[in-house]
Amino acid sequence: MAPSPDRLIHWLLDSLELRTTLFHLGRYCGSWNASTKWLADAGFHVVLAGDCWLHLPEAGTSLPLHAGDAVFFLRDIPHLLSPHADPELAAQAPRCPMQPFSEDAGGTALACGFFAFQTPLHERFLGPFPDYVLIPRDDDGLQESRPIFQLILAEARRGGSEPSPLIARLVDLLFFYVIRHLCRRQEIASGLWAVLARPEFAPLLDALLEDPARDWTIDRMADLSHMSRASFHKHFTRVAGTSPGQFLTSLRMTLAGRLLGRGMSLSRAAEQVGYQSDAAFSRAFKKSTGRLPGSVRRASLN
C-alpha cells in the first residue's frame, strides 16, 4: 500500500497530544468585549449565533465574524471580540458576564476556551503557523468539517447547569481538520508540517516512522525519495527549513517523548529511536526539547 501524506499528518497531529478546555459558553448582549488574552498560550472562539467583530490591535486589523465562523489562536496575542466595528469603542466596552446560551434571544452566542499541548515539541510543530487561523463558515475547502460545527451547536442547545464536555472534544476535531486543511494546501512554508504535506517525501517519512532506529544515511533517504543525494539534500532542506539529519533527530525525539510519556524506561526509549548510549540520547533530547528525558518520564508517572 502506498504511504499516505494524510496518515503522516494524522500521526503528527496525534503527537501534539492536544487538550482542549471549554472556558465559557453563552451569550453576550448590548455593549461588551471578550478575550482569552493572558489566560492561556492558545485558545479559540466559535460563533454559535449572531455576529461580532474580532479586533487585533497590534496588527491594526478588524474582522467581521458570523454564526458558523471560528478563530483559533495558536499564540497568546492581544485580541478582542465585540459587537462594535470601531476598535476604540470595542476597547472601551465593558467586560460583561455571559448570559445563558440562546440562539433566539439576540446578541452573540459564543463557545470559547483554551488549548494545551502536552508534547514538549509543540512549539517546534506550531512555529511555522500564523498566530491565528480564521475559519469562515463559507470556506469551501473546509466543508467536510461543517458537521462538527453542527454537533457543537447541538450540544450547546442541550442546556443544563454545566456545558456538555463533548463540546471541547468536538473543538479538538475541528482544530485537526483546520491543520490538515492548511497542510494539504501547502500553506506552511517550511518545517515538519511542510515536509509532511509533500507527497514526494511520503515514502521516506513512512519508512522513518516504521523504523526510526535504523542507521539512516543521506544516501538511503535520497533513494527512498527517488532523488540523487545532492538533489535530495537541497530539495529537502529548502522545504523543511532544516537539514535531513536535523529533521531525523526531531522526529526521533518526538517518538521518544511519546514513549517516555507512556512510562517507558530511558534506556528502552533511547534504543527504540536508534541510540545505544543513554548519555548521547539525553543530550540530544535536551537539545531538541529543552527538557531532560527523565523529567518527561517522571511527569507521566505522577
C-alpha positions in Angstrom: 0.0 0.0 0.0 1.4 3.4 -0.9 2.1 5.7 2.0 -0.5 8.4 2.6 0.5 12.0 3.4 -2.7 12.2 5.4 -1.6 9.3 7.6 1.6 11.1 8.3 -0.1 14.3 9.1 -2.5 12.5 11.4 0.5 11.0 13.2 1.9 14.4 13.9 -1.4 15.8 15.0 -1.7 12.9 17.4 1.8 13.7 18.6 0.6 17.1 19.7 -1.5 15.5 22.4 -4.0 18.3 22.3 -6.1 19.0 25.4 -9.0 21.4 24.9 -10.8 23.1 27.8 -14.1 25.0 27.4 -13.8 28.3 29.3 -17.3 29.6 28.7 -20.4 29.1 26.7 -23.2 31.6 26.5 -24.5 34.8 25.0 -23.5 38.5 25.1 -25.9 41.3 24.6 -25.6 45.1 24.3 -22.1 46.6 24.5 -19.4 44.1 25.5 -16.0 42.8 24.8 -14.4 39.5 25.5 -10.9 38.0 25.1 -8.8 35.0 26.2 -5.7 37.2 26.2 -3.3 36.4 29.2 -5.4 33.4 30.2 -3.6 30.7 28.1 -1.0 30.2 25.4 -3.6 29.1 22.9 -7.3 29.5 22.6 -10.4 29.5 20.4 -13.7 31.3 19.8 -16.6 29.6 17.9 -19.5 31.9 17.0 -22.7 29.9 17.6 -25.2 32.6 16.8 -25.3 36.3 15.9 -22.4 38.4 14.7 -19.4 40.3 16.2 -16.0 41.7 15.4 -12.5 40.4 16.0 -10.1 43.2 16.7 -6.3 42.6 16.6 -4.8 45.8 18.0 -1.1 45.1 17.2 -1.9 44.3 13.6 -4.4 47.1 13.3 -6.9 44.6 11.9 -10.6 44.2 12.5 -12.5 41.3 11.0 -16.3 40.5 11.0 -17.3 37.2 12.4 -20.7 35.5 11.8 -22.5 32.4 13.1 -20.5 29.4 12.0 -17.2 31.1 12.0 -14.3 30.1 14.3 -10.9 31.5 15.2 -8.0 29.6 16.6 -5.2 31.4 18.4 -2.0 29.4 18.4 -0.2 32.0 20.4 -1.4 34.4 23.2 -1.7 37.6 21.2 -3.8 40.7 22.1 -7.3 40.5 20.7 -10.9 41.5 21.5 -14.3 40.2 20.4 -17.1 42.8 20.4 -20.2 43.9 18.6 -18.5 47.2 17.8 -16.8 47.5 14.4 -14.8 50.5 15.8 -11.8 49.2 17.7 -11.8 52.1 20.1 -15.4 51.5 21.0 -14.7 47.8 21.4 -11.8 48.5 23.7 -14.0 50.8 25.9 -16.9 48.4 26.0 -17.4 46.7 29.4 -16.5 43.1 30.3 -19.9 41.6 31.0 -20.8 38.2 32.4 -22.2 35.8 29.8 -25.9 35.1 29.8 -27.2 31.5 29.2 -26.9 30.2 25.7 -29.7 31.0 23.3 -29.9 31.3 19.6 -33.1 33.3 19.5 -32.6 36.0 22.2 -30.4 38.3 20.2 -26.8 39.2 20.8 -23.9 36.9 20.1 -23.5 33.3 21.3 -20.0 32.0 21.7 -18.1 28.9 22.8 -14.6 29.9 24.0 -11.8 28.0 25.5 -8.1 27.0 25.6 -5.7 24.6 24.0 -2.9 22.9 25.8 -0.3 20.8 24.1 1.3 18.0 26.1 4.3 17.3 23.9 7.5 19.2 24.7 7.9 19.7 20.9 4.7 21.6 20.3 6.5 25.0 19.8 8.5 23.5 17.0 5.5 21.9 15.5 3.4 25.0 15.5 6.2 27.5 14.9 5.6 27.8 11.1 1.9 28.5 11.7 0.4 32.0 11.9 -0.6 33.5 15.3 -4.2 32.8 14.5 -6.3 31.0 12.0 -9.7 32.2 11.0 -12.2 29.6 9.7 -15.1 31.3 7.8 -18.3 29.3 7.6 -18.4 29.5 3.8 -14.8 28.2 3.3 -15.3 25.6 0.5 -12.1 23.8 1.5 -13.5 23.0 4.9 -17.0 21.9 4.1 -16.2 18.4 5.4 -15.8 20.0 8.9 -19.3 21.6 8.9 -21.0 18.6 10.6 -18.6 19.2 13.5 -19.9 22.7 14.0 -23.5 21.4 13.8 -22.7 18.9 16.6 -21.1 21.7 18.7 -24.3 23.7 18.2 -26.5 20.7 19.1 -24.5 20.1 22.3 -24.9 23.8 23.2 -28.6 23.6 22.7 -28.9 20.8 25.3 -28.5 23.4 28.0 -28.2 22.3 31.7 -26.3 23.8 34.6 -22.9 22.6 33.1 -21.9 22.8 29.4 -21.5 19.5 27.7 -18.0 18.1 27.9 -18.4 16.9 24.3 -18.0 20.5 23.1 -14.3 20.5 23.9 -13.8 17.2 22.2 -15.6 18.4 19.1 -13.4 21.5 19.0 -10.4 19.2 19.1 -11.7 17.6 15.9 -12.4 21.0 14.3 -8.8 22.1 15.1 -7.5 18.9 13.5 -9.5 19.5 10.3 -8.1 23.0 10.1 -4.5 21.9 10.5 -4.9 19.2 7.9 -6.5 21.6 5.5 -3.6 24.0 5.8 -1.1 21.2 5.2 -3.0 19.9 2.2 -2.9 23.3 0.6 0.8 23.6 1.4 0.3 26.9 3.1 3.0 26.1 5.6 6.2 27.5 4.2 8.7 25.2 6.0 9.3 22.9 8.9 7.8 19.5 9.8 4.3 20.2 8.5 5.6 21.3 5.2 7.5 18.1 4.7 4.5 16.0 5.8 2.4 17.7 3.2 4.8 16.9 0.3 3.8 13.6 -1.5 7.4 13.1 -2.8 8.6 12.6 0.7 5.8 10.4 1.9 7.7 7.0 1.2 10.7 8.3 3.2 8.6 9.6 6.1 6.6 6.4 6.2 9.9 4.4 6.5 11.3 6.7 9.1 8.3 6.2 11.3 8.3 2.5 10.8 12.0 2.1 11.7 13.4 5.2 13.4 16.3 3.3 14.9 17.8 2.4 11.5 21.1 3.9 10.5 19.6 6.5 8.2 22.2 7.8 5.9 21.6 10.6 3.4 22.0 8.1 0.6 19.3 5.9 2.0 16.9 8.8 2.4 17.6 10.0 -1.1 16.9 6.6 -2.6 13.5 6.4 -0.9 12.7 9.9 -2.3 13.9 8.8 -5.8 16.4 11.6 -6.0 20.2 12.0 -6.2 22.0 12.7 -2.9 22.7 16.3 -3.9 19.2 16.9 -5.2 17.5 15.3 -2.2 19.6 17.3 0.3 18.9 20.6 -1.5 15.2 20.0 -2.0 14.5 18.6 1.5 16.4 21.4 3.2 14.5 24.0 1.2 11.1 22.5 2.1 11.9 21.6 5.8 14.0 24.6 6.6 16.5 22.3 8.2 18.9 19.5 7.1 17.7 15.9 6.7 19.8 14.9 9.7 18.3 17.6 12.0 14.8 16.6 10.8 15.5 13.0 11.6 16.7 14.0 15.1 13.5 16.0 15.7 11.4 13.1 14.5 13.2 10.6 16.8 12.9 12.9 19.8 9.1 13.3 19.1 8.8 9.5 19.1 11.0 9.2 22.2 8.9 11.8 24.0 5.7 9.8 23.4 7.4 6.6 24.6 8.7 8.3 27.8 5.3 9.9 28.3 3.8 6.4 28.4 6.3 5.3 31.1 8.9 3.6 29.0 12.4 3.5 30.6 15.0 5.9 29.3 17.3 3.1 28.0 14.4 1.4 26.1 13.2 4.7 24.6 16.7 5.5 23.5 17.1 2.1 21.8 13.8 2.5 20.1 14.9 5.6 18.3 18.5 4.5 17.4 20.6 5.5 20.4 22.8 2.9 22.1 24.1 5.4 24.7 21.8 6.9 27.3 24.1 9.9 27.7 24.0 10.7 24.0 20.3 10.2 23.9 19.8 12.5 26.9 21.9 15.2 25.3 20.0 15.0 22.0 16.7 15.0 23.8 17.6 18.0 26.0 18.9 20.0 22.9 15.8 19.2 20.9 13.1 19.7 23.5 14.6 21.8 26.3 13.8 19.1 28.8 15.6 16.1 30.2 14.1 12.7 29.3 13.9 11.7 32.9 11.6 14.6 33.8 9.2 13.7 30.9 9.0 10.1 32.2 8.6 11.1 35.8 5.8 13.5 34.9 4.0 10.6 33.2 4.1 8.5 36.3 2.6 11.2 38.6 
